[in-house]
Amino acid sequence: MISRRRFMSIVSVASVGALSVRTAAAAKLEENDPTAIALGYKADASKVDAKKYPAYKVGNTCANCTQYTAKAGAASGPCGAFGGKDVAAKGWCMAWVKKA
């Protein structure tokens, strides 16, 4: 028979583990998301219409933006401009600001 204290310990550890897994899997930003549309987000920066978005310059991507917080080399990661939703590292939007 398992003691009440041991049971509570197991439940606590399991809850924290489940919570970590849930928070680690952020939602992927889709180009048809209303905020993505408003900020001109493209998952592939090479498909940005430079005439429509004159602020876009070749080489500007989410990976080199200050809003992007994923580890270097990651294919996607959280973006502050989109409430922490995952964006493509090779993407771009009007909220782009050069990483210092």
C-alpha positions as CSV (number, residue, x, y, z in Angstrom):
1,M,0.0,0.0,0.0
2,I,1.3,3.5,-0.9
3,S,1.2,6.2,1.7
4,R,-0.7,9.4,1.2
5,R,2.5,11.4,1.3
6,R,4.1,9.3,-1.3
7,F,1.0,9.5,-3.5
8,M,0.9,13.3,-3.3
9,S,4.6,13.4,-4.2
10,I,4.0,11.3,-7.3
11,V,1.0,13.4,-8.3
12,S,2.9,16.7,-7.9
13,V,5.9,15.5,-10.0
14,A,3.5,14.1,-12.7
15,S,1.6,17.4,-12.8
16,V,4.7,19.5,-13.2
17,G,5.9,17.2,-16.0
18,A,2.7,17.4,-17.9
19,L,2.6,21.2,-17.5
20,S,6.1,21.4,-18.9
21,V,5.2,19.4,-21.9
22,R,2.1,21.5,-22.6
23,T,4.0,24.8,-22.3
24,A,6.9,23.6,-24.4
25,A,4.7,22.9,-27.4
26,A,3.7,26.4,-28.4
27,A,1.1,26.9,-31.2
28,K,2.5,27.3,-34.7
29,L,1.6,30.7,-36.3
30,E,-0.2,30.2,-39.6
31,E,-0.1,32.9,-42.3
32,N,-3.9,33.1,-42.3
33,D,-4.0,34.1,-38.6
34,P,-5.5,37.6,-38.3
35,T,-2.4,39.0,-36.5
36,A,-0.1,37.4,-39.1
37,I,-2.1,39.0,-41.9
38,A,-2.0,42.4,-40.1
39,L,1.8,42.2,-39.8
40,G,2.4,40.7,-43.2
41,Y,3.9,37.5,-41.8
42,K,5.3,35.0,-44.3
43,A,6.8,31.7,-43.2
44,D,9.3,32.1,-46.1
45,A,10.8,35.5,-46.3
46,S,11.8,35.0,-49.9
47,K,8.0,35.2,-50.7
48,V,7.6,38.6,-49.2
49,D,6.2,41.2,-51.7
50,A,8.9,43.9,-51.3
51,K,6.7,46.5,-53.1
52,K,3.9,46.0,-50.6
53,Y,6.4,45.8,-47.7
54,P,9.2,48.3,-48.5
55,A,10.7,47.7,-45.0
56,Y,11.6,44.2,-46.0
57,K,15.2,43.7,-47.1
58,V,16.7,40.5,-48.4
59,G,18.4,38.7,-45.5
60,N,15.9,39.9,-42.8
61,T,14.4,36.8,-41.3
62,C,12.8,35.9,-38.0
63,A,16.0,34.2,-37.0
64,N,17.8,37.5,-36.9
65,C,15.0,39.5,-35.3
66,T,15.0,40.7,-31.7
67,Q,11.4,39.3,-31.2
68,Y,12.5,35.7,-32.0
69,T,13.6,33.9,-29.0
70,A,14.4,30.4,-30.2
71,K,17.9,28.9,-29.9
72,A,20.3,29.6,-32.8
73,G,19.8,27.1,-35.6
74,A,16.2,26.1,-34.6
75,A,13.8,25.8,-37.6
76,S,11.1,27.7,-35.6
77,G,10.5,29.3,-32.3
78,P,8.5,31.7,-30.1
79,C,8.0,35.3,-31.3
80,G,7.1,38.2,-29.0
81,A,5.2,39.9,-31.7
82,F,2.7,37.0,-31.9
83,G,2.2,36.3,-28.3
84,G,4.8,33.6,-28.1
85,K,3.4,31.5,-31.0
86,D,6.1,29.6,-33.0
87,V,7.2,31.3,-36.2
88,A,9.5,29.9,-38.9
89,A,13.1,31.0,-38.5
90,K,13.2,31.8,-42.2
91,G,10.0,33.9,-42.0
92,W,9.5,37.6,-41.8
93,C,6.9,40.2,-40.7
94,M,6.6,44.0,-40.3
95,A,7.5,43.8,-36.6
96,W,11.1,42.7,-37.6
97,V,13.8,44.5,-35.7
98,K,17.5,43.7,-36.1
99,K,18.8,41.5,-33.3
100,A,21.6,43.3,-31.4
